[in-house]
Amino acid sequence: MEHKTDISLWLPTSKKEVQQMGWDEIDVILFTGDAYIDHPSFGAAVIGRVLEHEGLRVAVVPQPNWKDDLRDFKKLGRPNLFFAVTAGNMDSMVNHYTAGKRKRSSDAYTPGGRSGQRPDYATITYCNILKKLYPDVPLVIGGIEASLRRVTHYDYWSDKLMPSILEDTKADILFYGMGEKTIVEFAKLVKRGIPIESLTSIPQTAFMVGEDEAYATKKNWDELELASHETCLADKKEYARNFMHIEEESNKMEAKKLVQRVGNRKVVVNPPWPTFKESEIDKVYDLPYTRLPHPRYNSKETIPAYEMIRHSINIHRGCFGGCTFCTISAHQGKFIASRSEKSILKEVEQVTQMPDFKGYISDLGGPSANMYKMKGIHEEICKKCKRPSCIFPSICKNLDTNHQPMLDLYAKVRQHPKVKKAFVGSGIRYDMILEKTNNEEANKANHQYLREVIKHHVSGRLKVAPEHSSDEVLKFMRKPSFKLFEELNEEFKRINKEENLNQQLIPYFISSHPGSKSEDMANLAIQTKNMDFRLEQVQDFTPTPMTLATVVYYSGYHPYTMEEIYTAKNRDAKEKQRQFFFWYKKEFKNKIINDLKSKGRDDLVKKLFNK
């Protein structure tokens, strides 16, 4: 196909490509820790296209070498407006290390899955180099690594509290969350010649000022001062309490401005923008992405992350869940921004035109697959709400959970002559299907949704995430009771039988989550064994910045109740919990028996091994 070699269809990545574009200058140079893939699932591509749409000349420097003479940082010179830095689609430390702090052998965002193409703490490393080379050029940071490290946070890999990433990067401004609206607003003002130090009233940004320095802000923004970084270092309870305020404000429709002192300066975090309207999110997805890796990778090995999403389509953003271990609502927001059917079907058409398309859309979903078009029935109620989850401890009575818009969308995608199958590969929140609402029409559509997904949109395996079997641990996680998963399992088997299908339900579970003990893991093994599951989709809890579970892991206290919570911390305790997933393997049997007997739990040994 012609555009594979037409370099002008991508943003330039080298001096030669800049010249081929006929440019004699660049407005914005974007550095990213990922390979450059021009697809709407990759943050750097989205930000680049959004700025390009505003008439700016944007270049991308993917995975710059930080260990040589720094030529990658110098090759395009200085931009007219600013440098923008992102570590990539993942926090670089999560990307590099397992939950056991072992170095990963691969990086899905690099050709051939090669590791070592980005530094630890990539945002900090890239920024320090750019500030040294170009001290007078404005520098902005964004992406998930910067977003979730915007205030004092626990860093699992160094096992310490770190201040706002603004302190260590010396960046001029941070864009948190999904940054399209913010960067456009910022770029317009910089282009007009407004000094960067006076750009302090843009929503969804964070910046640093002197502790007594005056700065421009919006009069209608209320201010909440958090415990200082130094106070957090000295008092784990104060650090935990801080998180409650941060989470509450990030989940409000009308949030306060947050301020936190660090030494003799302070970090200011402005409230977020309102949730994207349909037309706004459509605009982002309708940009002219090639949906392909940059031609610079043509002679190289494939990029695993791209292979996974090349034929996938994202239909919405945000998540109502507020799970204690998850960063989605902290980054994308609690409220759902849904694309229009028209925009999604346009992208379906684009995917079917791809030369390697064989008729299968790998995922028609979002952070959670089944939240498309859902929102509060009365927005006035949502405006007053500060619940971290709209669906825990029960589904909010003001939340419209009708799955009918998804059923309509799926039917239209199935009708496309070139689509053989459109899979729903994202995880499904089964509580939003099985929990009854007062709306009978919605209850009917929700059950119909489960049947339609099982019948038409499963590639033989339906993924769901019960996460644990202990109701006590699940309550802490903000997840529904395990009984609901048992109900789903029965429904799944029944529908498969009625539709003459032979498919698998694949549950995801987490070990070593705060609140989970060995006995809880033993019960998980017993209950899943009784349901005939041999678990494979499992993971050890990894503390990541800006989640409630991480705050508990570090501090030992629940931010909302100040109750002390047990967490498995050392390698031995974590391994002991993890081994219960694999009770059926010979190499773990004796270890499990010894662990349970040392706790006086022969009863659990009998249940698990029938002894």
N, C-alpha and C positions, 0 to 999 in steps of 0.2 A: 504494500500500500504506500502511496507516494509520501504521506506525511511522516513516515518513519525516518526519512532522510532529510526532510525539509526542516533544517535546524531552527528556522525563524518561528516555528510553531511552539517552541519552548522558550522559557526565559533563558537568557544567555548565562553560561557558567565560566567563560574564559574570555580573555582579551580578544582573541580571534573571533569568537562568536559575537562579541559586542560590536566589533568592526563590521562583521557581516550584516548586523542589524542596521548599519549606517549611523550608529550613535557616536557622538564625540564626547558624551558625558553620561553618567549614571546618577539617577536621583537617590535610589535606595539599594544598598547591598545587604543581602540577607544571608547570614551564616547558619547552617543547620548541621546537627550531628548525624542526620540520616542521609542516605543516598537520595538524590533528587528524582522523585516520581511525581509526574504531573497528573495527580489524581485527587479528587476531593476528600479522600480519606487521610491525606497527608497535610499536616498543618502548614508547612513551609510553602507548599504549592498553592494552598488556598490564600494565604496572606499575599503571596506574590501576585496571584491573579487579581485579587481584590484591589491592590495598589495599581496594577497595570490598568484595570478598568477605570481608575480615576485619572488616567492619562500620564502616569508616572513611568519612568524607565527603571525597571527593576532587574537586578542580576542576582543569581543564587550561587553561593559557594558551598557545595555540599561536602561534608566530612573533611574539612581542611586539616592539613598536616600541622600539628602543633609542636612536633619534635625536631624539625629540620631548621633551615634558615628562615622559616615563616613566609616563604614565597606565596603560599596560598592566601595569606592575609594581606599581601602587598600587591598581588597581580592586577587587581582592578583599580588600584589607587583609592582616592577618597571620594565618597559620594557627595552629591550636591546637598542632600538633606540629612540623612542619618544612616548609621549601621543598625541592623536589627539582628538579634541573636536568639536562637532557640536550640535546646539540646536535642530536639527531635520529638517524635511521637510518644516517647517514654522518658521517664526520669532516667538519667544516665546510670545511676547507681542500681536501679531495679534492672535495667538493661544488662548490666555487667555482672551482677552477683546473685547467687541463689539465696533462698531463705537461710541457708546454713553459712552464708557469707563466703561460699566458694566461688571462684571466678568461673563464669560461664564460658563454654568453649565456642559458642556461636553468637552471632548478632543478626537477627532476622531482617534488619534494616540496611544491610550491607550486601553487595554482590557476593554470591557464594556462601552467604551466612558467616563470612569471615569476622572474627573478633579483633579487637584492638584498633579499630578505625576511628574511635572517638575517645577522648580522655574521661577519667572519672570527673564528676562535677563539671560536665562539659560547658555549661553556661558560664561558670566562674572562669574557667581556663580561657575560653575564647574571648571573654570580655577583658580580662587582664592583658591579653596580648594586644587587642585593639586599642585599649586605653593608652598603652605604652607607645604604640606606633602612631596613633592619631589622637592625642589627648584633647584636641579642640573639636573633634567631630562628635555630634550628639550620638548617644548609644542607647538603644532601647532593647529590653528583653521581654520574652513571652514564651508561650508553650507550657506544657504541664510541669516541667521542672521548676521554672520560675514562678508559675502560678501558685503551686502548693507550698512554696517556700517563701511566701511574701511577708510573713511575720516570724517571730521566734518559733522554731520547729525542732523536733527531735530527729536527728540523723542516725539511723540504725547502724550504718556502716562505720561511722567513727565513734558511735556510742556516746554522743553528746548533744547538748542543745546548741543549735546554731542560730545566729541572728537572721533577720531578713536577708535574703540573697542580695538585696540592694547594697548592703554593707560590704559584702565580699566581692561583688562584681564591679562596684563603683559606677554602675549604669545610671543614666540620668532619669530613667522612668521605666516602670514595669507595667505590662498589660496582663492582667490576670483573666482567667476564664477564656472563652472563645473570643479572639481578639479582632475580628473583622471590623466591627463598628468603631472600636477604639482607635485602631491604627489609621483608619480613614480620616477620622476627626483630627487626630494628631498630625497626620501628614499635611492636611489642608492648612492647619495653623502654622506649621513650620514653613510651608511653602510661601505663606504670606509674610514671612520674615519675623514672626513673633518669637522672641527668645525662648529657648526651651525651659529655662528656669521659671518663666511665668506661666507655663502650661500646667497649672495645678488644680484646675477645676474640671478636668475631663473625667466622666464616669469610668468606672472599672479600671482605674490606674492606681499605682502606688509609687511613692517617691519619698525622698528624704530631705528634710530641712533642718536648720539649727533649732535647738529646743525652744528658743524664744523668738525665732524668726517669723515675721509676718508673711503670709502668702495668700494668693487669691483663692477663694472658695465660694461655694453656693450658699446663699443665706438660708435656704430651706433644708440644708443638711444638718441634722442633729449630730453631735459628736459624742463618741464613747471612748474614754481612755482606758487602754488595756494595762495590765501590770507590765512594768518595764522589762527589758531583756535581762537586766541584772537581777531584778526581783525573781524572775523565773529561774535563773541559775541558782539562786539561793534557796528557793522554796518550791518544791514539787507541787504542793497543793495550789499555790498561786498560778503556776503554769497550767495545771489541769483546769482551774476555774476560768482562766483566760480562754481556753478552747470553747467552753460553753457559749461565751459571748460571740466568739468568731463564728461558730456554727450557726447560732441563732440569727445573726445579722446576715450571713450569706444565704440563709433560707427565706428571708423576708422579701416581699415585693417592694417595700419601702424601707430600705436599710439605713442604718446610721453610718457615718464616716468613722473609721477606726483610727486611733492614734496610739503609737507605742514608742516609748523612749528607748534609745540605744546609745549609751554613753551620753555625750552632750548634744546628740541629735535626736530626731524622731522620725519614725516611719509614719506616713499618712496613707491610709487605704481608702480611696473614695468609694461610695456605693456603686453597685453595678447598674448597667443599663436595664431598662425593662426587657422582659423576654422578647426575643425576635418575633415579629409578626410574620405571617405566612409569606407575604410579598418580600420581606427582608431576607428570609432564609432561602427562598426560591432564587433570589438574585445571586446569592453566593454559589448555589449549585448549578446555575445556568451559565456560568462563565465557561470560556472555551478551553476546557481541559482536554489534553490529548488522551488522558487516561493511561499513559504509557511512561515507562522510565525514560529519562533523557537519553538521546542517542549516544552519549559518551559511554554508556554501558552496553552498547550493542554487541561488542566482541567479548564481553565479560560474562561471568556466570549469572544465573537468575538471582533475583532478590527475593528471599523467602516471604517477607511481609507482603510484597506486591503479589506474589503467586496466590496468597490467601485471599486477597480482596479484589483482584483484577476485575472480576465479574460480579462484584457485590454492589448493593445500592443502599445508601443510608436514607431512611425515610423521616427520621426525627432526631432531635437532640434533647438531652436532659433526662433526669430520672427521679421519680417520686419516692424511690426506695429509702434513701438515707441510711443504707447499711453501714454499720460502724467501721467496717474494714475497707470500705470502697471510697474512691476519690471522685467518682463521676459527678455527684451533686455539688461537691466543693469546686469542681472545675467547670462543668457545663450548666450547673444550676438545677434546682429542684423542679422547676416548672418546664413543661414540654413545649418545644418549638417544632411544629410539624410543617413539612413541605406540602404544597398542593398536589393533588392527584396529577394535574397536568405536568408539573415539573418532574415528578417521579416517572411518569410514563414517557416523557421526553428522554429521560436518562436510560430507561429500559430500551428504547429504540436505538440510542447510541451504543449501548452494550451489544445489542444484536448485530450491529454493523462492524464490530471488531473482528479482524481477520481470524483470530483464534477462538471465536465464540462457537461452541458446539451445541448450544441450545439450553445450557444450564446456568441460571443465575445462582451464585453460591450463597447469597444472603440478601434478603429483603427485610431489613431490620434497623436496629438502633442500639443504644446502650442496653436497654431491655427491649426485647422484640415487640412486646404488645402494649405500648403506651401511645401509639399514634393517634393524634387528634383528641387526646384526652386532656381535660382541664376542669377547673372548678365550675360548678353550675352558677354560683353567684360570686363574681369577682370581689365584691365588697367583703365577703367573708375571708377570702384568700388574702386580701390586703392586711387584715388584722392578725393573720396567723403567723406563728413562729415555730410550728411543729417541724422537727427535722425530717419527718417522713409523713407523706400523705396516706400511706397504706399500713403503717404500724403505729400502735398496737392493733388497730383495726382500720379498715378502709374508711376514709373520711366520708361522712354522709353528703358532703358538698362536692365530692369528686365524681364526675361522670366517667364511669369505666366501660361504657358501651363499646364493644369490639366491632360493631357493624361497619364503621368506616374502613377498618382493616379488611373485613370480609369483602367489601365492595372493591377495594384496591387490589387484593389478591386475585379476585375473579377477573378483573380487567387485565392484569399481567398475564394470567393463564391463557387469556384469549389471544394474546399476541402470536401470530403465526410462526414466529421463529423461536418462541420460548417453549421448550419441551417440559421444563420443570423450573420453578422458582422456589428455592429452599429458604426456610427461615432458620438461619444458622446462629443467630444471636440467642442468648438465653431468654426463656419465657418466664414471666412472673405468674405462676399458676394460682397464687392467692387471688389475683385480680380476675381469674376465670371462675374459680370454685366458690369464693365467698359470695353469699347472696346479697343482693342490694334490694332496695324498696321498689326498683323499677323492673317489673316482670319482663318487659320487652328487652331490656339490657341483659337480664339473666339468661334469657333464651338465646340471644345473640352470642353471649359469652361461651355457653356450652357448644353452640354451633361452631364457634371459632376453634375450639379444641379439636372437634371432629374434622373440620376443614384442614387444619394444620397437619394432623396425623394422616389424613387421607391424601393430601396433595402437596404438602410442603416440607416433608421430612425425608432426608436422604438415608432412610433406614435407621437413623438414630435421632431421638429428640433430646436436646440438652436442657436440663433444668438444674437449679442450684439450691437444694435444701440446706447445704452447708454444714448441718450438724443434726443429731437426733435428740439431744438433750433440750427440753423446753426452756430450762434455765439459761443455757448458753444461747439458744436461739433468741430468747427475749433480750439478752444483752446485745446480740447482733442486729436486733430490729428485724428479725425474720419470723415468718409464721410458724405455728406449731408443726411438729413432725407428722402429726395426724393428717394434716392437709396433704403432705407428700404421699402418705399411704393411700389417701383417697385418690390422688392423681394416678398412682400406680394401678389401682383397680380400674379406674376410668380408661386409662391407656390400654390395658389388656382387653377390656370389654370392647372398646372401639376397634382395636386391631382385629379381634375375632369377628365382629359384625361386618367389617370391611374386607375380611379375608386377607389381612396383611400380617407380615411377620417382622415387626420392627422392635428396636430396643429403646428403652428409656435410659438415658445416661445422666446419673446424678453427680453433681460436683460437691465435694466436701473439703473442709479445712480442719487441720489439726493445730494444736498449740495456740488457738485463739484465746485471748484473755477470757477468763472464766471457765475454760475447759480443763478438766483434770483427767488423769489416766482412767478413772472409773467411768467418766463420761464417754471416753473413746472406746472403752470395752463395751459399753451399752450400744454405742453406734455400730460396732462390729457385729454384736449379737442381733440387733434389729435388722441391719442390712443383710446379714446372713439368712435370717428367717424369711426375708423377702426375695431370696435367691440372687442377690447382687454380689458380684465380685468387682470391687471398686477399682477403677483405673484413672478417673479424672479427679485427682486429689492434689492438694498442695499444703505445705506448711505455711502458717501465717507469717507474712513478711510485713514488718512495721514500715509503712510509707508515710511521708510527711502529710500532715493535715487530715488525719482520720482520727475518730474518737478512740478506736482500738489502739492506735499507736500511742496516743496520749496516756491511756491506761497502762500500756506495756512499759512506758518509761516511768511514769509517776507512781503507779500502783493504786491510783484513785480514780473513781468514776467522776467525771467533771460535773455532772448534774446532781449527784447525791453525796459526793465526797466519801462514798463507801469504799473500803479497801477491796481490791479484786485480785485474786490469784492469777498469775500468768507463768506458763512454762518458759523459762528464759535460757537456761544453759543448754548446751548441745545434747547432753545426756537426757534431760527432761523432754526436750523436743523430739529426739529420736524415739523415746519410749512412747510418746503419743502417736507419732507417725506410723509405728510398726503395726498398730491395730488395724490400719487400712488393709494390711496384707496378712491377716491372721491365717489365711489358707496356705501360705508359703512355709515350707519346712523350716527355713532358716530363722523364722521369727517365733515359731511356736514356743520353744523353751523360754525365750526371753520374756514373752508375754505372760506365760505361766508364773515365772519367777517374780515378775513385777507385781502381778495381782496377789500372789500369795504373801509377798512382803507387806501388802496393805491389808492382809486378812480377808481378802475377797475370793475365797475358794468357790463361793456361789457363782461368781462371774466366770471362773475357769470352767465350771461344770456346764454352764449355759453355752459357752462359746465352743468348747471342745467335746461336749457330751461325756465328760468324765465325772 
